[in-house]
Amino acid sequence: MTFRLCDQWRCQTSIRNTDRLYICFTDSVGSHFLASTYLSNHSTPLHPSITRHRASQQHLIDNSGTTHIMATTTSTQTQTHSFGVSSNVEVPRGETRSSLTFYEPPVDGSKPWNYVEQAPEGSPQRNFGEDTHEVAINDIRGRENEFDMNINGFGTLSGIESKEKDFTEDDSIKENYYPEVEKLLLDNVEGAHRVFIFDHTVRRSNPDAKRGPVNRAHIDQTTKSAIQRVNYHLGDEAEELLKGRYRLINVWRPLNGPVVSKPLAYADSRSVPDDDIVPVEHRYPHRTGETAGVKYTEQGKWYYWSGMKNDERILLQCYDSKDHARTPHTAFDDPRTQEGWPGRESIEVRTLVFG
């Protein structure tokens, strides 16, 4: 089957595999790109499935894993979207070892801080250092039910479908994905009666991405910043809400699973003592919040979920006013990741959960 995508590109080969369609494109000078798209209906012919996506954009992935968005009427390329293809990669499983980056205090003994956006001219991005240690990271695949967010600080959910597919436009994410996250938490977090979503971050591994995976052990919130968040976002309701149980929970998922590069690691809350959690000023352009750096401890027990898929969710609890479980977490470099495997794409949605 051959059809026109735009003035420059022509489809030469198409391969259908489960819920994805892979298409090889070539141009007049012999350049090759591989396109990947989801099929909305497995029983539909190939051409109508492609036509549905041609109405907007085609995502073309070159052999370095970079995706080029090709409009149907022009050959202009951009890299605002970079889903790679990993469904044909044999996912590494089981325990692995990797060097994780931990908190090291400022050399001058001052209070630690970092800038969320670009630092002011003449100032470093942060004033604290890094302390690297190799640790064992255990695979929770097949034993997901052993972990409880209220005890370990993290929990898992599977088989979660989403209306949002592209995750490129903030307005679309808020309209389509936020309600799904709210329902997921209300349905699965015992006692929850209200959810307030205050932001999200999309992370992509390509060099042009605004945010990439963070290779540094941290916790997004502290007791101080949790209280600040409730007051900042809920205003007049805050005083009453702070009388009950309140939690800060991140809902984390991949966008181009299965994850085979830069997976997320998280520590059992019980294995990281409070003395190894250090408040860090988190300086926004308009206000100052607080996150937590994590010191290395030999007690730390670290985990990951091998080959995490798009319909799976990790609930990372950053603060709980009742049981106090909190989850140090970080991206890490798996030594089994091979050159050319697609970089991880993910989204975390940050929420206040009451009840």
N, C-alpha and C positions, 0 to 999 in steps of 0.2 A: 504494500500500500504506500503510495507517494502522494503528498499534497503540499500545497504552499503554506508556510507559516508566516513569512513576510517576504520582502523583496530579495533578501539575501540568503535565507536558509531554506533547506529542503529536507523533509523527512526521508531517510533511507531505510531504516530498520526499526521495527517496533517489537517489543517483547512484553508479554503480559505475565505478571507474577503476583498471585494472590490479590491484594487490594491496591497494587500499584501498577502503573504503566511506565515502561522505560522506552525511550525513543532516542535513536541515534540520528543527529542532524549533521549534515555537511554543507559547506558553502562552496563557491566556485573555485576557491584556491585550495580546497582539500582540508580545511580546518574541521575538527570534529568536536561535537558537544553531545553530552548525554542529558536528556531531559527526563524528569520524573514527575509524575502527577498521580494523585489518588483517583481511583475509579469510584464513582458514586453508586454504581450498581454493577455487580459482578457479571450479570447476565446480559448487559448491554453490549452492542458491538463496539469495537475500538474507536471508530471514527466519531460517533456521537459524543463519546466521553471526551474526546479531544476537543471537539467543537465547543463544548460547554466552557472549557478553560480558555480557548482561543478568544472568547468574547472579551477577555480582560488582558491577561498576560501569560506568557510561557516562561517557566523557570529552567534555564539551561545550565547544566553543571559541567565545567571543564575537568580535565584530568587532574587538576590540583584540588578539586573539591569546591571551587568557587562557583557560585551560581550567578548567572547573568539574566536579568529580566528583559525579555525581548518583547516589545510591543508588536501587535499584529500588523501595524502599518509603517513601522520604522525599524531601522537596525541599531538604534541607540541602545547602549548597554548601561546598566547601573548595578550597584551591589548593595542595595538596601535590603535585600532578602537573600539568604544564603543557605537554604536547606541543602544538605548533602544527602547522598544515598548510602544507607548502611545496612539495608535488609539482606544484602548478599555477603556480608562480612560474618565470619564465625566469631561470635561474641565470647570474649574471655570470661571464664567463670571461676569461682572459688577464691580462696584467700590470695591476696597479693601483698607486696610490700612497696612502700613509696616514701619519699622524703616529704614531710609536711612542714609548712612554715608556721612557726608559733611567734608569740609576742616576746619582744625583748625591750626592756624599759629604756627611756631616753638616757643617754650617757651623762647628761648634766643633772639628772634627778628631777627634772621638771614634770609637771602634769602632762600626760600624753594627749595628743590631739591629731586629727587629720581633717583635710578639706574634702568635702563630697565632690565638689566641682573643681575647676582649675584653681590652683592656689594663687594668692596674690603675688605680684611680681616681686622677686627676691626672696620668696618664702618656699621652703620645701613642701611637698604634698602632705607629709606627716613628719613628726619629730621623734618617733620611736623606731626601733630596729626590728630585725628578723632573726629568729633562732630556728635553725633547721635540724630536724631529727627524722631518721627513718623509723617507720612504725609498721606493724602488721595491720592490714585492713581486711576484715572478715566479710564474707558475702552473706547477705540475709536471704538470697533467693532460695525458695523452698522452705524457709522457716520464718516467714513474715509474721505469722501469728504469735511468735514468741515476744514480740516487742509492743509495748504499750506506751503511748505518748505521755500518760500521767506518771509513768515510772521511769522509762528510758529517755523521755524527751522527744521521741519521734515515733511515728506510726505510718502504716502503709494502707493504700486503697488501690483496688484494681478494677478493670472493666468500666472505666469512666469515659464515656464518649463526650465530645464537645462540638457545639455548633460552630465555634470559631476555628478556622483552618489556617489562616495565613499569619496571624499575629504580627502584622506589620503596621497597623493603624491603631493608635491609642483609643480613639473613639469607638472603633469596632470591638476592641478588646473589652472596653467598659460595658458596651451594650450587650455583647454576646457571652463573654466569658465570666464577667463579674457575677451575674446572677447564678451561674452554674457553681461557682466557688461558694457563694453564700449558701445555696441549698445543700451542697456537699457537706459543709461544716455543721449546719443545723441538723442534718440527718445523721451525722456520724460522730459528733462530739457530744458525749453524754452531758446533759444539763444545759446545753447551749440554747438560749432563747433569742439572742440577737447577735448579728454580725455586722461590723462596720469595716469596709474595705478602704484603706487609705492610700495605697499605691501599689505599683507593680514594676518589675524590671525584667526586660527581655535581654538575654545575654546570647551573643553570637561570637564564634571563635575567629571570625575573619578580621584582618587588621583594621578595616574601616568601621568596625562596629563601635557604637557609642559605649556599650558596656560589654565586657568579656567575662569569662569565668574568673572568680576570685581565688587565687592560690594563697590563702592566708586564713588560719583558724580564727574564727570570730563568732560572736553572738550578736544578732542585730539590735537587741534591746537590753536594758538594765532595769532595775526597779525604778530608778529615777526617770528614765526615758519612757517607761510604760505609763507612769502616772502623768507625765507631760503629754503623751500621746492622747490619753483619754481627755484631758483638759483642752488640748489644742483642737481636737476634732469634734468633741461632743458638747463643748460650751456649757450652757446652763444645765444640761443633763448630767454632767460629769460627776458632781458631788454625790448624787444618788447612786450612779452606776459604780463608783469606787467603793461603795459600802458592800457590794456583792463580789462574787468571784469574777475576775477579768483576766484574760489571757491574750498574748500576742502569738499568733500562729501564722507561719508562712506555708502556703500551698505551692509546692514545687513540682514541675513536670518538664520532661523534654519536649522539644518540638520536632525533632528529626530522629526519634528513637528507631531502633535500639541504640542506647548510648554506648559508644565504643572509644570515646576520647574525652578527657577531662571529666570523668564522672565525679559525683558529689559524695564526699565522705562526711560522716557525722559520728560524734562520740556519745556513748551512753552517759547520760547526765550524772549518774551515780559515780562514774569513774573519774570525774574531773572535780576536785575540791573547790569550794568557793574561793579559797585563797589564791587559786590559779586563774581566776576570772578578774580582769582588770578594767575598770571603767575608762573609756576613751572619749574625749570631747569629739563630737561629730559635727563639724562646722558647715552648715548650709549657708547660701548667700544671704538668707533672710532671718535665720535663727540658728541656735546651737542646740543640738540634741546630744545623745550619748549612746555609744555602742560598747561592746566589750571585747578586749583582746584576750587571747587564751594562751597561757604559759604551757610549756611542755611539762607533762608529768608521766612518769613511768607507769602510773596506775591507769592511764587513759586506754579505753577500749574503743577502737574505731571500726566502723562498718560502712558498707556501700551495698547498693542493689544492682547486681550485674545486669547489663543489657536492658536497663530501664526503658520501657516502651511508652508510647504516647498516651495510652489509656491508663497509665499508672500514676499515682500521686504519692509523694512523700509529704507528710505533715510534720513540719519542723517547729516545735514549740520554743519560742524565744523567752517567754516569761509566763509564769502562772502564779497568781497571788495566793493560791491555796496550797497546792502540792509542791510548787517551786522547782519542778523539773524544767531544765533548759538545755538546749542542744548546741554545743559547739559544732561548727561545720566548716567545710572548705572544699574547693575543687582540688583534685590531685592528678598528677601525671602517672598513669598506669604504665609500667615498663613494658607491658605486653601490647600496647597500642602500636600499630604499624604505620609506617610512612604512607600517606595517601588516604588513610581512613578519614572520614568526614569529621570535622570539628563539632563539638557539642553545641546545640542550640537549645535554649531553655527559657522558661518564664517562672518567676516566683511572684505570687500575689501575697501582700502583707495585710493581715487582718487583726482587728480587735474582736475578741469573742467574749460575750458576757453570759454568765450563768454556769 
